[in-house]
Amino acid sequence: MDQSSQKSGRESSAISPVSPTRVRKLDLRGLRCPMPLLKTKLALKTLAPDEILEVTADDAGTRKDFPAFMRLSHFDLVEMRVEGECFIYHIIHEQAQVAQPTTESSLPND
């Protein structure tokens, strides 16, 4: 089993892995549970295999919610860090391999 399969407990897919090279940003500051997780789930529905979803949230509940959701999903939480009062998460498709991001796009905070 590869590293992502060991983490998720699932066997690897037959699909060839791709390296995410684009970062899509989702700013969820000011939202409280359950909205950060719900908006993240919506954004993940349209996440391309070559994208990293970077989520910024200031709700401390995301520290438990995001890792728990990722264990049950087809996505991997590849980075989780704190910057000031914000929590930053990088999420990719489980088939993807992490690479250096090259471009950025943003999602509105609706």
N, C-alpha and C positions, 0 to 999 in steps of 0.2 A: 504494500500500500504506500502511496506517496504521502507527503506531509499533510496536504489538505484533506486527504481521505482519512488519515489517522485522526485529525482534529474533529472531523465531522462524523466519523464512524461509518462513512459510505465508501463504496468502491469507486474508483475513478471511472469516468465516462469514456466511451470510445472516441469522443470528439477530441481533436487535437487542441492542446492548450494554446491560448493566444496571450500576448503580452499587452496589458493595458498601457496605453500611451497618452490618453486624454483624461483630464480631470474635469468632472462636472461638479459644481459646488452647490450645496443646499444649505442655506442659512436659516436655522430654526431657533435663533436666539429670541427669547421672550415667550416662547411657547411652553406650556406645561403638559405633563402627562395627561392623556395618552397621545397628544398631537405630534410630538417629535417622531415617535415610532410610526404612527399612521402615515405621516407625510413621507417618511423615509421609505416605507413599503411601497407607496405610490411611485416614488421616483425610481425604485429598483425595478419596477415592471417595465420601464423603458430603458434600462441601463444596457448599453451595448457591451459585448465581450471585450472590446478594446478600451473601455472606460473604467475609471476609478470614480466612485461617488465619494466626495469629501463632504461630510456633514459637520456643521458647527452648531452646537447646542449649549445652552446654559442651564438646562434642567438636570440636576444631579441624578435623577432617576434613570437617565439614559445609560449611566455606567453599569447598571444591572440589566436593563431592558435590551440594549443593543446586542451584547454578547449572547444573551439567552435566545433572542430571535435568530441570530446568525447560526446557532447550533441546529436550529430546526429548518433552516432555509437552504437554498441553493446558492448562497453567497458566503463569502469569507470576509471577516473583519481582520484586515491585515495590519492596521495601525490604530491605536487608541492613545491619545495623549491629552494633557491638560495645558492650556495656554491662558494664563490669567484665571478668569472665572468661566472660561469656555472649555468644552470637551470637543475634541476634534477626532472624527472617525474616518478611516479610509476603508471602503467596502468594494469588493470585486466579485465577479462571477466565480464560482468554485472551480471552473475549468481554466480560468485565467492564471497566468503567472505574473508576478509583479515585475514591472519594468519602470524605467524613468519616465515620468509624465512629460509630454512635450507641448500640449496646448490646453487651454482652459475654456470652459463655458459656464454659464450660471443658470440656475433655476430660480424663478420668482418665489417669494415667500408667501404664496397664497394658501 
